[in-house]
Amino acid sequence: MNAEMMSIKELATYLNLSIPTVYRMTIPGKKKPNPLPHYKIQGSLRFSKEKIEKWLETKEVAA
């Protein structure tokens, strides 16, 4: 795997969101059936930049 991985802090900066907001976005629920794609490695969340960009494309709102 040659994907760029980001920590929760790096992703929060990349998305211009707070760390608690990014963490909440990883938790699936009734109102959030499509949470942020992530990996849990030794208790830490890691995010693939490629998967995040694909996820963001699904969130685009047509003008």
C-alpha positions in Angstrom: 0.0 0.0 0.0 1.5 3.3 -1.1 -1.2 5.7 0.0 -0.5 8.8 2.0 -1.9 8.4 5.5 -3.0 11.2 7.8 -3.5 11.4 11.5 -6.8 12.9 12.9 -5.0 16.2 13.5 -3.7 16.3 9.9 -7.1 15.5 8.5 -8.7 18.1 10.7 -6.3 20.7 9.3 -6.9 19.4 5.7 -10.7 19.7 6.1 -10.5 22.9 8.2 -12.5 21.2 11.0 -11.9 20.6 14.7 -10.5 17.3 15.9 -13.7 16.5 17.8 -15.8 17.1 14.7 -13.6 14.8 12.6 -13.8 12.1 15.3 -17.6 12.3 15.4 -17.7 12.0 11.6 -16.0 8.5 11.9 -18.9 7.1 13.9 -21.8 5.6 11.9 -25.3 6.2 12.9 -28.9 6.5 11.7 -28.4 10.0 10.4 -24.8 9.3 9.2 -24.9 6.1 7.2 -21.6 7.1 5.4 -19.0 7.9 8.0 -15.4 9.0 7.2 -13.4 6.1 5.9 -10.6 5.3 8.4 -8.3 2.7 9.8 -7.6 2.1 13.5 -3.9 1.2 14.0 -2.8 0.5 17.6 -5.6 2.5 18.9 -5.0 5.6 16.7 -7.2 6.6 13.8 -5.5 7.0 10.4 -7.0 8.2 7.2 -6.0 7.5 3.6 -5.9 10.8 1.7 -7.1 9.0 -1.5 -10.1 7.5 0.3 -11.0 10.8 1.9 -10.9 12.6 -1.5 -13.3 9.9 -2.9 -15.6 10.2 0.1 -15.7 14.0 -0.4 -16.8 13.5 -4.0 -19.8 11.7 -2.7 -20.7 14.7 -0.5 -20.7 17.2 -3.4 -23.9 19.2 -3.7 -25.0 20.2 -7.1 -25.6 24.0 -7.6 
